[in-house]
Amino acid sequence: MRRNMSLEKNKMPSQEPEVRKKNFLEVATGYTEEQAVDEAKRCLDCKHKPCIAGCPVRIEIPEFIQKVIDRDFEEAYQIITRSSSLPAVCGRVCPQETQCEEKCVRGIKGEPVGIGRLERFVADWHFKHSDTKVEKPKSNGHKVAVIGAGPAGLTCAGDLAKKGYDVTVFEALHEAGGVLVYGIPEFRLPISVVQKEIDTLKALGVKIETNMVIGRVLSIDELLEERGFEAVFIGTGAGLPRFMNIPGENLKGVYSANEFLTRVNLMKAYKKDASTPIQRAKKVAVVGGGNVAMDAARSALRLGAEKVYIVYRRSEAELPARLEEVEHAKEEGIIFKLLTNPVEILPDENKFVKGIKCVEMELGEPDSSGRRRPIEKENSEFVIDVDSVIMAIGTSPNPLIKATTKGLETENWGGIIVEEKTGKTSKDSVYAGGDAVTGAATVILAMGAGKEAAAAIDEEIQKRVKSKE
């Protein structure tokens, strides 16, 4: 086989910026079969497979890529799903550039192999062409509860279901998917894609109960003591928004990014007949520099905003958002106000937002996060004329689980304390993972935590079985 020694990835086909910024259709349209095979041929099939070490769920990357080269796309999908329950999702939103692709040898003297793009292609090909039926594993007679139908919970549920466990996922919202459906816009991750992944899990036997707020409808203690579940996994994420505590945050037109994106994504506020509407502001400031900030800014643009600003207190080098998302935002006309920090949101006579007062910043020595600490410049105040402000400065876990569960230890900021590599909490038979433990992080890291916890839960239950024999 002749390798493709190009130093550059095959370009991802996409909507043009002037077109896509006026719709909520997916920006990237995906590789063709020919593009996928050509990109796969850039893989050197390295002996030590460094890319696998960079993957939190340990997908056999060179093995699935070889199947793409062979045009055996269905077998490539089967290889991926041995390790990942959500390949179509990960192919779209996983930060491959800091994980598997960062380890790719081709990246030393050029661009790494487009592993994420190939994963997306394989998953999409499967859902479009394959009629392979998912076989429900034989029951092993044991029950496990999973709280939260986000990436951590769905991964844990899927891995346990493959081992024959009777798994029930309890989801607080009216749709499963967690942050995948309420937090990530349709133009980046269509809900239909998430639903296909969830349908696959259901075919494995996973049961999903929505509108179930654990801590209100049922407690964890009730799940263990009265409902017959032998273990519980907590994957409730970090959906409690943070604010800056500056004057004006209670004005009309100020949103948390969580509320804004939930209204837009899950409640379809971008549609004219939406039952949950949202303000269609003309000038919007989004405070923050992560992927959530990019998602909020690009969504505001698609809702009809004439100007959208990203207000971030550090420089572009410190932006935590994926490079691809920053590039897409710039292409669409988002204005970046870097080294800028808000100090007050200004009201009009009706208590609506009329501007955001900011100060200029400069970078000092690195702080505890390893990034250079922003320092305010003297006499540098200025005002950005906006009529809406979206706060995208992070989230923390909801305190409900902690408040209603005896013996569950948490950090001062709310994260559940767990054992490394197992996700075991201070409470017997209770495990946790994802953002509920780490605070807001990536989808793939949450999936990795769900996978580790599933293995630990299986080990614990099987030990109990052996001890009774």
C-alpha positions as CSV (number, residue, x, y, z in Angstrom):
1,M,0.0,0.0,0.0
2,R,1.3,3.4,-0.9
3,R,1.2,5.9,2.0
4,N,0.0,9.5,1.7
5,M,3.0,11.5,2.8
6,S,1.4,14.9,2.6
7,L,2.3,17.2,5.5
8,E,-1.3,18.5,5.7
9,K,-4.6,16.9,6.6
10,N,-7.3,16.5,4.0
11,K,-9.3,19.7,4.5
12,M,-12.7,19.2,6.2
13,P,-15.6,20.3,3.9
14,S,-17.6,23.0,5.5
15,Q,-20.3,25.6,4.9
16,E,-18.9,29.0,3.9
17,P,-18.8,31.5,6.8
18,E,-21.3,34.0,5.3
19,V,-23.8,31.1,4.7
20,R,-23.4,29.2,8.0
21,K,-23.6,32.2,10.3
22,K,-27.2,32.6,9.3
23,N,-28.3,29.0,10.0
24,F,-28.0,26.4,12.7
25,L,-27.0,23.6,10.3
26,E,-23.8,21.7,11.0
27,V,-20.7,23.7,10.0
28,A,-18.5,20.8,9.0
29,T,-20.1,18.5,6.5
30,G,-17.7,15.5,6.8
31,Y,-15.3,13.6,4.6
32,T,-16.3,11.7,1.5
33,E,-15.2,8.1,1.2
34,E,-12.3,9.1,-1.0
35,Q,-11.1,11.8,1.4
36,A,-11.4,9.4,4.4
37,V,-9.3,6.7,2.7
38,D,-6.7,9.3,1.5
39,E,-6.4,10.7,5.1
40,A,-6.2,7.3,6.6
41,K,-3.2,6.5,4.3
42,R,-1.3,9.3,6.1
43,C,-1.1,7.0,9.2
44,L,2.3,5.3,9.5
45,D,0.9,2.5,11.6
46,C,3.6,3.1,14.2
47,K,4.9,0.2,16.2
48,H,4.4,1.8,19.6
49,K,1.0,3.4,18.7
50,P,1.5,6.6,20.7
51,C,-1.9,7.9,19.6
52,I,-3.7,5.3,21.8
53,A,-1.9,6.7,24.9
54,G,-3.4,10.1,24.2
55,C,-7.0,8.7,24.1
56,P,-8.9,8.7,27.4
57,V,-11.0,5.7,26.3
58,R,-8.1,3.9,24.6
59,I,-9.6,3.4,21.1
60,E,-7.4,1.1,18.9
61,I,-6.7,3.9,16.6
62,P,-4.3,2.4,14.1
63,E,-6.5,-0.7,13.8
64,F,-9.6,1.2,12.9
65,I,-7.7,3.5,10.5
66,Q,-6.3,0.4,8.7
67,K,-9.9,-0.7,8.1
68,V,-10.7,2.6,6.6
69,I,-7.8,2.1,4.2
70,D,-9.3,-1.3,3.4
71,R,-12.7,0.4,2.9
72,D,-14.1,-1.9,5.5
73,F,-15.9,1.0,7.2
74,E,-18.3,-1.1,9.2
75,E,-15.5,-3.1,10.8
76,A,-13.7,0.2,11.6
77,Y,-16.9,1.3,13.4
78,Q,-17.0,-2.0,15.4
79,I,-13.4,-1.5,16.4
80,I,-14.1,2.0,17.7
81,T,-17.2,0.9,19.6
82,R,-15.3,-1.7,21.5
83,S,-13.9,1.2,23.5
84,S,-16.2,4.2,22.9
85,S,-20.0,4.3,23.3
86,L,-20.3,7.7,21.5
87,P,-18.1,7.7,18.3
88,A,-20.2,10.1,16.3
89,V,-20.1,12.6,19.2
90,C,-16.4,12.3,19.9
91,G,-15.6,12.6,16.2
92,R,-17.2,16.1,16.4
93,V,-16.4,17.6,19.8
94,C,-13.4,15.7,21.3
95,P,-10.3,18.0,21.5
96,Q,-8.2,15.5,19.5
97,E,-5.5,18.2,19.0
98,T,-4.5,18.0,22.7
99,Q,-5.0,14.2,23.0
100,C,-4.6,11.4,20.4
101,E,-3.5,13.7,17.6
102,E,-1.0,15.5,19.8
103,K,0.9,12.1,20.1
104,C,0.7,11.4,16.4
105,V,4.2,11.0,14.9
106,R,3.1,12.7,11.7
107,G,2.6,15.9,13.8
108,I,6.4,16.2,14.3
109,K,7.0,17.6,10.8
110,G,3.5,18.6,9.7
111,E,-0.1,18.1,10.7
112,P,-1.1,14.9,12.6
113,V,-3.4,12.4,11.0
114,G,-7.0,13.6,11.2
115,I,-8.1,11.0,13.7
116,G,-11.2,12.8,14.9
117,R,-12.3,13.4,11.4
118,L,-11.9,9.7,10.5
119,E,-13.8,8.7,13.6
120,R,-16.7,11.0,12.7
121,F,-16.6,9.6,9.1
122,V,-16.8,6.0,10.3
123,A,-19.6,6.6,12.7
124,D,-21.6,8.6,10.2
125,W,-21.0,5.9,7.5
126,H,-22.3,3.3,9.9
127,F,-25.5,5.1,10.8
128,K,-26.2,5.8,7.1
129,H,-25.3,2.5,5.5
130,S,-25.3,-0.3,8.1
131,D,-28.2,-2.6,8.9
132,T,-26.2,-4.5,11.5
133,K,-28.5,-5.2,14.5
134,V,-27.2,-4.4,18.0
135,E,-27.3,-7.6,20.0
136,K,-28.5,-7.3,23.6
137,P,-26.1,-9.2,25.9
138,K,-27.3,-12.0,28.1
139,S,-28.4,-10.7,31.5
140,N,-26.0,-11.4,34.4
141,G,-28.8,-10.7,36.9
142,H,-27.3,-7.5,38.5
143,K,-28.8,-4.0,38.6
144,V,-26.9,-0.7,38.5
145,A,-28.3,2.9,38.5
146,V,-26.7,5.7,36.7
147,I,-27.6,9.3,37.5
148,G,-27.3,11.7,34.6
149,A,-27.6,10.9,30.9
150,G,-24.6,13.0,29.8
151,P,-21.3,11.6,28.4
152,A,-20.0,10.1,31.7
153,G,-23.3,8.5,32.5
154,L,-24.0,7.2,29.0
155,T,-20.5,5.7,28.7
156,C,-20.8,4.0,32.1
157,A,-24.2,2.7,31.2
158,G,-23.1,1.4,27.9
159,D,-20.0,-0.4,29.2
160,L,-22.1,-2.1,32.0
161,A,-24.8,-3.1,29.6
162,K,-22.3,-4.8,27.3
163,K,-21.4,-6.9,30.4
164,G,-25.0,-8.0,30.9
165,Y,-26.0,-5.5,33.7
166,D,-29.6,-4.3,34.0
167,V,-28.8,-0.5,33.8
168,T,-31.3,2.3,34.4
169,V,-30.2,5.9,33.7
170,F,-32.1,8.6,35.6
171,E,-32.1,12.0,33.8
172,A,-33.4,15.3,35.3
173,L,-34.2,16.9,32.0
174,H,-36.9,15.8,29.6
175,E,-34.4,14.5,27.0
176,A,-31.3,12.3,27.5
177,G,-27.9,13.6,26.4
178,G,-26.9,16.0,29.2
179,V,-24.5,18.7,28.0
180,L,-24.5,17.1,24.5
181,V,-28.1,18.3,23.9
182,Y,-28.4,21.4,26.1
183,G,-24.9,22.8,25.9
184,I,-23.5,22.2,22.5
185,P,-25.2,23.9,19.5
186,E,-26.7,22.1,16.6
187,F,-24.2,23.7,14.2
188,R,-21.4,21.8,16.1
189,L,-23.2,18.7,17.3
190,P,-26.7,17.9,15.9
191,I,-29.1,16.5,18.4
192,S,-30.1,13.8,15.8
193,V,-26.5,12.5,16.0
194,V,-26.7,12.3,19.8
195,Q,-30.1,10.5,19.5
196,K,-28.6,7.8,17.3
197,E,-25.9,7.1,19.9
198,I,-28.6,6.9,22.6
199,D,-30.7,4.6,20.5
200,T,-27.7,2.2,20.2
201,L,-27.4,2.1,24.0
202,K,-31.1,1.4,24.4
203,A,-30.7,-1.5,21.9
204,L,-28.1,-2.9,24.3
205,G,-30.8,-2.8,27.0
206,V,-30.1,0.5,28.8
207,K,-33.3,2.0,30.2
208,I,-33.5,5.8,30.5
209,E,-36.0,7.5,32.8
210,T,-36.3,11.3,32.1
211,N,-37.7,14.0,34.4
212,M,-36.1,12.2,37.3
213,V,-34.4,14.7,39.6
214,I,-32.4,12.4,42.0
215,G,-32.4,14.1,45.3
216,R,-36.0,15.2,44.9
217,V,-38.0,12.4,43.3
218,L,-35.7,9.7,44.7
219,S,-32.6,9.7,46.8
220,I,-29.4,7.7,46.2
221,D,-30.1,5.9,49.5
222,E,-33.5,4.9,48.2
223,L,-32.0,3.6,45.0
224,L,-29.7,1.3,46.9
225,E,-31.9,0.3,49.8
226,E,-35.4,0.2,48.3
227,R,-35.0,-0.2,44.5
228,G,-32.6,-3.1,44.4
229,F,-29.7,-1.4,42.7
230,E,-26.3,-2.8,43.7
231,A,-24.3,0.2,42.7
232,V,-24.9,3.8,41.7
233,F,-22.8,5.9,39.3
234,I,-23.2,9.7,39.6
235,G,-22.6,11.6,36.3
236,T,-24.6,14.7,37.0
237,G,-22.1,17.1,35.4
238,A,-21.5,20.7,36.5
239,G,-24.6,22.7,35.5
240,L,-24.5,25.4,38.1
241,P,-23.4,28.6,36.4
242,R,-20.9,31.0,37.9
243,F,-21.1,34.8,37.8
244,M,-18.5,37.5,38.4
245,N,-20.4,39.3,41.2
246,I,-20.1,42.6,39.5
247,P,-22.7,45.4,39.5
248,G,-25.5,44.9,36.9
249,E,-25.5,41.1,36.7
250,N,-29.2,41.1,37.6
251,L,-30.2,43.3,34.7
252,K,-32.6,42.2,32.0
253,G,-30.6,40.8,29.1
254,V,-27.9,39.2,31.3
255,Y,-27.7,35.4,30.9
256,S,-25.6,32.6,32.1
257,A,-24.2,30.6,29.1
258,N,-26.0,27.6,30.5
259,E,-29.4,29.2,30.3
260,F,-28.7,30.8,27.0
261,L,-27.5,27.6,25.3
262,T,-30.2,25.5,26.9
263,R,-32.9,27.8,25.5
264,V,-31.3,27.8,22.1
265,N,-30.3,24.1,21.8
266,L,-32.7,22.0,23.9
267,M,-35.8,24.4,23.7
268,K,-35.1,25.4,20.1
269,A,-35.4,29.1,20.8
270,Y,-34.0,29.9,17.4
271,K,-37.2,28.8,15.8
272,K,-39.9,31.5,15.2
273,D,-42.6,29.4,16.9
274,A,-40.5,28.4,19.9
275,S,-42.4,27.9,23.2
276,T,-39.3,29.1,25.1
277,P,-38.2,32.3,23.4
278,I,-35.1,34.2,24.0
279,Q,-34.0,37.9,23.5
280,R,-32.6,38.5,20.0
281,A,-30.1,41.2,20.9
282,K,-28.3,43.3,18.3
283,K,-25.1,43.7,20.2
284,V,-23.9,41.0,22.5
285,A,-20.9,40.6,24.8
286,V,-19.9,37.0,25.8
287,V,-17.6,37.0,28.8
288,G,-15.1,34.1,28.8
289,G,-12.7,32.3,26.4
290,G,-13.6,28.6,26.5
291,N,-15.6,26.4,24.1
292,V,-18.8,27.4,25.9
293,A,-18.1,31.1,25.2
294,M,-17.5,30.3,21.5
295,D,-20.7,28.4,21.3
296,A,-22.7,31.2,23.0
297,A,-21.1,33.9,20.7
298,R,-21.7,32.0,17.5
299,S,-25.3,31.1,18.6
300,A,-26.0,34.8,19.3
301,L,-24.7,35.7,15.8
302,R,-27.1,33.1,14.3
303,L,-30.0,34.6,16.3
304,G,-29.5,37.9,14.4
305,A,-26.9,39.9,16.4
306,E,-25.1,42.5,14.3
307,K,-22.1,42.6,16.6
308,V,-20.8,39.9,19.0
309,Y,-17.8,40.3,21.2
310,I,-15.7,37.8,23.1
311,V,-14.5,39.6,26.2
312,Y,-11.5,37.7,27.7
313,R,-9.1,38.9,30.3
314,R,-6.0,37.1,29.0
315,S,-4.4,37.0,25.6
316,E,-5.2,34.7,22.6
317,A,-2.4,32.4,23.6
318,E,-4.2,31.6,26.8
319,L,-7.7,31.0,25.2
320,P,-8.9,27.6,26.5
321,A,-11.2,27.1,23.6
322,R,-10.3,24.6,20.8
323,L,-8.3,26.3,18.0
324,E,-10.8,25.1,15.5
325,E,-13.7,26.8,17.4
326,V,-11.7,30.1,17.7
327,E,-10.9,30.0,14.0
328,H,-14.6,29.3,13.1
329,A,-15.7,32.2,15.3
330,K,-13.2,34.6,13.7
331,E,-14.3,33.5,10.2
332,E,-17.9,34.3,11.1
333,G,-17.0,37.8,12.3
334,I,-16.9,37.4,16.1
335,I,-15.0,40.4,17.6
336,F,-12.3,39.4,20.1
337,K,-11.7,41.9,22.9
338,L,-8.7,40.3,24.6
339,L,-6.8,41.4,27.7
340,T,-10.1,42.9,28.7
341,N,-12.0,42.4,31.9
342,P,-15.6,43.5,32.8
343,V,-16.1,45.5,35.9
344,E,-19.8,46.6,35.6
345,I,-22.8,46.0,33.4
346,L,-24.6,49.3,32.8
347,P,-28.4,49.7,32.9
348,D,-30.8,51.9,30.8
349,E,-33.8,53.6,32.4
350,N,-35.8,50.4,32.2
351,K,-33.1,48.2,33.8
352,F,-32.1,46.6,30.5
353,V,-28.5,46.2,29.5
354,K,-27.1,49.2,27.6
355,G,-23.3,48.6,27.9
356,I,-20.5,46.8,29.7
357,K,-17.8,48.7,31.4
358,C,-14.4,47.1,31.1
359,V,-10.7,47.6,32.0
360,E,-7.6,46.7,30.0
361,M,-5.4,44.0,31.4
362,E,-1.7,43.0,31.0
363,L,-0.2,39.6,31.9
364,G,2.1,39.1,34.9
365,E,3.7,35.9,36.3
366,P,1.9,32.5,36.0
367,D,-0.7,31.8,38.6
368,S,-1.8,28.4,40.1
369,S,-3.4,27.4,36.8
370,G,0.0,27.8,35.0
371,R,-1.3,30.7,32.9
372,R,0.1,34.2,33.2
373,R,-2.0,36.2,35.8
374,P,-3.9,39.1,34.3
375,I,-3.3,42.5,36.0
376,E,-5.5,45.5,35.6
377,K,-4.0,48.6,33.9
378,E,-4.5,51.9,35.7
379,N,-7.0,54.4,34.2
380,S,-7.9,52.1,31.4
381,E,-11.7,52.0,31.7
382,F,-13.9,51.9,28.6
383,V,-17.4,50.9,27.6
384,I,-18.6,48.5,25.0
385,D,-22.1,49.3,23.7
386,V,-24.2,46.1,24.0
387,D,-27.8,45.2,24.8
388,S,-27.1,41.7,26.2
389,V,-24.3,40.0,28.2
390,I,-23.7,36.3,28.4
391,M,-21.5,35.0,31.2
392,A,-19.4,32.0,30.2
393,I,-16.9,31.8,33.0
394,G,-17.4,28.3,34.2
395,T,-19.8,26.1,36.1
396,S,-19.8,24.0,39.3
397,P,-21.7,20.9,40.4
398,N,-25.3,21.2,41.6
399,P,-25.2,20.8,45.4
400,L,-28.5,18.8,45.4
401,I,-26.8,15.3,45.4
402,K,-24.5,16.2,48.2
403,A,-27.3,17.7,50.3
404,T,-29.5,14.6,50.0
405,T,-26.9,11.8,50.2
406,K,-25.5,10.6,53.5
407,G,-21.8,10.0,53.7
408,L,-20.8,11.5,50.4
409,E,-17.7,13.6,50.7
410,T,-17.1,16.6,48.4
411,E,-14.5,19.3,47.8
412,N,-15.2,22.8,49.2
413,W,-16.2,24.0,45.7
414,G,-18.7,21.1,45.3
415,G,-16.8,18.4,43.3
416,I,-17.4,14.8,44.6
417,I,-14.2,13.3,46.0
418,V,-13.3,9.9,44.4
419,E,-10.5,7.4,44.2
420,E,-8.3,7.8,41.2
421,K,-8.8,5.3,38.4
422,T,-12.0,3.8,39.9
423,G,-14.3,6.7,40.6
424,K,-15.2,5.2,44.0
425,T,-16.7,7.7,46.4
426,S,-16.7,7.8,50.2
427,K,-20.1,6.1,50.2
428,D,-20.3,2.3,49.8
429,S,-21.4,1.2,46.3
430,V,-21.5,4.7,45.0
431,Y,-19.2,5.9,42.2
432,A,-18.8,9.2,40.3
433,G,-17.1,10.7,37.4
434,G,-17.0,13.5,34.8
435,D,-17.7,17.2,35.6
436,A,-19.4,16.2,38.9
437,V,-15.9,15.3,40.1
438,T,-13.6,17.6,38.1
439,G,-15.7,20.6,37.4
440,A,-16.3,21.6,33.8
441,A,-14.0,19.7,31.5
442,T,-14.2,17.9,28.1
443,V,-16.7,15.3,26.8
444,I,-14.0,12.7,26.3
445,L,-12.5,13.0,29.8
446,A,-16.0,12.5,31.2
447,M,-16.4,9.4,29.0
448,G,-13.0,8.1,30.3
449,A,-14.2,8.5,33.8
450,G,-17.4,6.7,33.1
451,K,-15.5,3.9,31.5
452,E,-13.2,3.5,34.5
453,A,-16.1,3.6,36.9
454,A,-17.9,0.9,34.9
455,A,-14.9,-1.4,35.2
456,A,-14.6,-0.8,38.9
457,I,-18.3,-1.3,39.5
458,D,-18.2,-4.6,37.6
459,E,-15.1,-5.7,39.7
460,E,-16.8,-4.8,43.0
461,I,-20.1,-6.7,42.1
462,Q,-18.2,-9.8,40.9
463,K,-16.2,-9.9,44.1
464,R,-19.4,-9.9,46.1
465,V,-20.7,-12.8,44.0
466,K,-17.5,-14.8,44.5
467,S,-17.5,-14.1,48.3
468,K,-21.0,-15.7,48.5
469,E,-20.0,-18.8,46.6
